[in-house]
Amino acid sequence: MSTSAGNSLSIGLDDFEIRRRESNYRGWTLIQAGKSFESDEFFQQYDLSPNLPRGGIIGAAQLNNCYLDPRKEFWIYEFDNPIKFKKLYPIAGKQATLWKAANKQEQLIFASCWQEISKIMDSIQQ
């Protein structure tokens, strides 16, 4: 995901992402922001600093729907309950739409992220 798309999703400016593939998965999804500077003009549109986290997992959201756009050109993923993490979890993104940890280091990073989601959700429910 681009840096701008990841950050806009994790802070609730956007609630969707456009992808080329369908997904039947529904539930919590980690949000990874890439290192690219290509979409930095987006930050100006929302009066945000372009110095936001890059190159890692920055938050999470619940994927609740996935449908084909009316022109049947791409898939729209709809998200709810965005969470912006307080820290960046450095990890390189993959081209797969929804990817899994590929090694022990990535498994530890994913586990830390899931723990952060659990803590945030517990604090909300209390």
N, C-alpha and C positions, 0 to 999 in steps of 0.2 A: 504494500500500500504506500502511496506517496506520503511524504511528511505532512503535507497540508491535509490530505484526506484523513490520515490517521488522527491528527490533532483535532480536526473539526468534528470527527466522530466521537472522540473520547471526551470532548468538553460539551457535546450536545448541540453544536451548531448545525450539524447534519445528522440525519437519522437513516441514511441509506448509503449504499455503495453499489457501483455498477461493475459487473463482472461478465466474462464471456461464457462461464459455465454455470449450470444449475447446481444447487446443493439441496439435499434432503435433510441435512443437519439442522436442528433447531436447538438453541441453548446458548450458554456463555461462550464467547469467542474472544480470544486475546487479540489486541490491536497492535500491530507492528508498524512503526513509521520508518520508512526508508531513509537512506542518506542523501538522496538526490536533492538538488537545489532547483530542479526544473520547474516546479509548480509554486515557487515562492511568491509570485504575483498574487496568489490567493490570499496570502497573509495581509496584504494591503487592503483588499476588499473588505475584510472584517476588522481592520485596524488592530491587527495582532503583530507582535514582534516575530520576525523570521528566526529568532534565536531559540526556537522551541526544540524539544528533544528529537534526536535523529538516530537512526541505526539501532533500534531496539524496540522492545515491547513497552508501550507507554500507557496502556489501559486495557479496558475490556468493555464489552457490551453484549446484550442478549440478541442473538439472531432469531427473529420471530417469524420472518416470512421471506420467500424467494419466489419471484414471478417473472415471466417473460414480458418485456416492454411491448406496448401496442404494435410497434413496427416489426416485432420479432427479430430484433438485432442484438439484444443483450439481455442479461438477467439483472434484476434489481433485488438487492439484499436489503431488507428492512431491519433496523436495530432499535432496541429499547434499553433503558436503564444504563446509560453510559457511565463509565468510571474512569477517571484520570488518575493514574498512579502518581505517588509523590516522587518516585524515582524511576529512572530509566533502567530497564533490564536489557543490557546489550546482547543482541542476537541478530544475525543476518537473516533477512527474509528469504522466502522461497517463492518460486513462481506458482506453485500450487495454490489454489484458492483457499483451502483449509488444510494446513500442513501440521504434521506431528513432529515431536522431538526426534532428531536423527541420531543423537548420541547422549552419553551420560551428562555432559555439560549442559546440553539443551534441556534434558529431563529435569535437572536441578533448577534451571531458570524457570521452566514451566511450573514446577512445583511451588516455587517462591511466589509466582504470580497468582496461582490458585489460592495460596494461603492469604495473600493480600485481599483478594476478592472476598474470601470467607470472613475475614476480619471486618471489612467494610459492611458487608451484608448483616453481620451480627450486630454491629453498632447501629445500623438503621432500624433493625427490628426491636431494639430495646427501648 
